[in-house]
Amino acid sequence: MLVVADGELIAFRDDGENDVYTEGAILGIEQFLFNKKWDVDIICGKTAIVTKLSWETLMDLVPS
């Protein structure tokens, strides 16, 4: 799962529809929760700061 902290990401799809993600956007929720394959290519439209959250990292955040 990716969280855009700053800047801009562009997701290119096979059908030609491109999505632009800006600050605050969260990408890959279904891929994260259901282990689905990413079906887009993502590049920076503007310099971006991105945080990646993996399942293991999330489980480390859960109190014991």
PyMOL commands that set and color helices and strands:
alter all, ss='L'
color gray80, all
select helices_A, chain A and resi 29-34+55-61
alter helices_A, ss='H'
color red, helices_A
select strands_A, chain A and resi 2-12+18-22+26-27+41-52
alter strands_A, ss='S'
color yellow, strands_A
deselect
rebuild
show_as cartoon
